[in-house]
Amino acid sequence: MTRRQALDDPEIARVAWRRFRRIMAWMALTGALCVGAALLFLRWWAGPMPIHMVIATILGVWLTFMLGTGLMALAFLSSGTGHDEQIIDRMKDEVPDND
């Protein structure tokens, strides 16, 4: 019987997704701190802000931070579990080496 690899193995997948959720939870907290820093800077730089600007700043900073974090965490998840090694490169024979 062959051993399943990467995210095909339920045990590896469970550990990897738990680690992903833990990373995302910490990054959500860090993103909230960045939102607070951005709001404090804007308050210092521009003075009192309308509520619409505050809401736009909160959503813009936090969602941008979380999008970047999520994509990077997924790249680490894929690489760290060996999922990247399972990919079959169908183009490797068609691209000449420049060595």
Secondary structure, DSSP 8 states (H G I E B T S, - for coil): -----GGGSHHHHHHHHHHHHHHHHHHHHHHHHHHHHHHHHHHHHH-S--HHHHHHHHHHHHHHHHHHHHHHHHHHHHHHTTGGGG---TTTTTS----
